[in-house]
Amino acid sequence: MRGKPVCLVFGAGEYFKPPSDFRAADFIIAADGGLAYLEKHNITPNLIVGDFDSLSGPPGRGPNTIVLPQEKDDTDMVAALREGWKRGYRIFHIYGGTGGRLDHTLANIQCVAGIACHGGRGYLFDKDTVITAIRDGSISFSAGAEGVISVFSHSETATGVYERGLKYPLNNATLRSTYPLGVSNEFTGTPGSISVQSGILLVIYPIHTQEVFP
């Protein structure tokens, strides 16, 4: 999940293991209540975005703070991701985006799918797993990967789905958003890959699994 510079976005959800691999080229955004987490860990964000309904109010109105109206269509997370995209980032790591309210978790999963639709990659970090999404593309994993990997169609249908190097392979399959055919597959220790010719796939795998990038 590393390589290119990353936009790290911190939300108001639950935190399990804090990231420790910040780099100078990365861009850190606090999305509303995520600011409290960053302040607790003495991490200074490059940008603060939110309506601050989960805090006592905006931390200030300086050039690195965007105050949003409380009545709006975008969530604070969507607004934060949009700011990162405007600054040229295409890889997003989202922390504090799960747990708490289930509707917020589902909204952040939709955000990850939306990033894929625009040609980027989003990673939503939970306690033991990572949720990412691909659209009309593929994702590969290195040899030695272990544990459970699940694949779901986020679009109504996803066609031309291949799962290679896993315990239960798929060959030119069709996945649907109403039937969990791709749940609970397993790594086998050999290089693995997931690909889809048309559609959006959500891919959930253990947090320490290594992707292979072109």
SVG drawing of the C-alpha trace seen along z (x, -y; Angstrom):
<svg xmlns="http://www.w3.org/2000/svg" viewBox="-30 -32 40 56">
<polyline fill="none" stroke="black" stroke-width="0.4" points="0.0,0.0 3.0,-2.2 5.1,-3.6 3.5,-6.8 2.9,-9.7 -0.3,-9.1 -3.0,-11.3 -3.8,-10.1 -7.3,-11.1 -8.2,-10.7 -11.9,-10.5 -14.0,-10.5 -14.5,-6.7 -12.5,-4.1 -8.8,-3.7 -6.9,-0.4 -3.3,-0.7 -2.0,-4.1 0.0,-4.4 3.7,-4.9 5.1,-5.3 4.6,-9.0 6.8,-10.4 7.6,-14.0 5.6,-13.7 2.5,-12.5 -0.4,-14.8 -2.3,-14.5 -6.0,-15.6 -8.0,-15.7 -11.7,-15.2 -13.7,-16.8 -13.3,-14.6 -10.2,-13.0 -8.4,-16.2 -8.8,-15.0 -6.9,-11.8 -4.1,-13.6 -3.7,-16.1 -3.6,-13.3 -0.7,-11.7 1.1,-15.0 0.6,-14.7 0.2,-18.0 -2.2,-17.8 -1.5,-19.7 -5.3,-20.4 -8.3,-20.4 -11.7,-19.9 -15.2,-19.6 -18.3,-21.2 -16.9,-20.4 -20.2,-19.1 -18.2,-16.4 -15.8,-18.9 -16.4,-22.0 -16.0,-24.1 -13.4,-24.9 -9.8,-25.1 -9.4,-28.4 -9.9,-29.8 -6.3,-29.8 -5.3,-28.8 -5.1,-25.1 -8.7,-25.0 -11.8,-24.5 -15.0,-25.0 -18.0,-23.4 -21.7,-24.1 -23.5,-21.6 -26.3,-21.2 -24.7,-19.8 -24.8,-16.9 -21.1,-15.9 -19.9,-14.1 -16.8,-15.5 -14.9,-12.5 -16.1,-13.2 -15.0,-16.8 -11.6,-15.8 -11.0,-13.3 -12.0,-15.8 -9.4,-18.3 -6.7,-15.6 -7.7,-14.8 -7.6,-18.5 -4.0,-18.5 -3.0,-15.7 -3.1,-12.7 -4.6,-9.5 -3.8,-7.1 -5.8,-7.5 -5.4,-5.8 -8.4,-6.3 -8.1,-5.9 -10.9,-6.3 -13.4,-5.5 -14.9,-2.4 -16.6,-1.5 -19.0,-3.6 -22.1,-4.3 -22.6,-1.6 -24.0,-4.2 -20.7,-6.1 -18.8,-2.9 -20.9,-2.2 -20.5,-5.8 -16.7,-5.4 -16.9,-2.1 -18.8,-4.0 -16.0,-6.6 -13.4,-3.9 -15.6,-2.7 -15.9,-6.3 -12.1,-6.8 -11.8,-3.7 -14.4,-5.0 -12.2,-8.1 -9.1,-6.1 -7.5,-6.2 -7.2,-3.7 -8.6,-4.1 -7.8,-1.9 -10.1,-1.9 -8.3,-0.5 -10.2,1.5 -9.0,3.4 -7.6,6.4 -8.5,5.8 -8.2,3.4 -11.1,2.5 -10.2,1.3 -11.9,1.2 -11.0,1.7 -12.9,0.8 -12.3,2.5 -8.8,3.5 -6.8,5.9 -5.1,6.2 -2.1,8.6 -0.6,10.0 2.8,11.4 3.7,14.9 3.4,15.8 0.1,14.0 -2.1,15.7 -5.6,15.5 -9.0,14.8 -9.8,12.5 -13.3,11.6 -14.5,10.0 -17.9,8.3 -19.5,6.6 -20.2,3.0 -21.8,2.4 -25.1,4.2 -23.1,6.7 -19.3,7.2 -18.4,9.4 -15.2,11.1 -14.1,11.7 -11.0,13.8 -9.5,15.0 -6.2,16.6 -3.8,18.2 -6.5,18.5 -8.1,21.6 -11.3,21.2 -10.5,19.8 -13.0,17.9 -12.7,18.0 -14.7,15.4 -17.3,15.2 -20.1,12.7 -20.6,11.3 -23.8,9.5 -24.4,7.0 -27.2,9.1 -25.3,12.4 -22.0,12.9 -20.3,15.5 -16.9,14.1 -16.9,14.1 -14.3,16.0 -11.8,17.1 -8.2,17.9 -4.7,17.2 -2.6,20.2 0.9,18.9 1.4,18.5 1.1,15.1 -2.6,14.2 -4.7,11.8 -8.2,10.5 -9.4,8.9 -12.6,7.6 -13.3,6.7 -16.4,4.6 -17.6,3.4 -16.5,2.4 -15.2,4.9 -14.7,4.4 -11.7,6.4 -11.2,7.1 -8.0,8.7 -5.8,9.0 -4.1,5.7 -0.5,7.0 -1.0,8.5 1.4,7.1 0.1,5.9 2.3,6.1 2.3,3.0 3.3,2.7"/>
</svg>
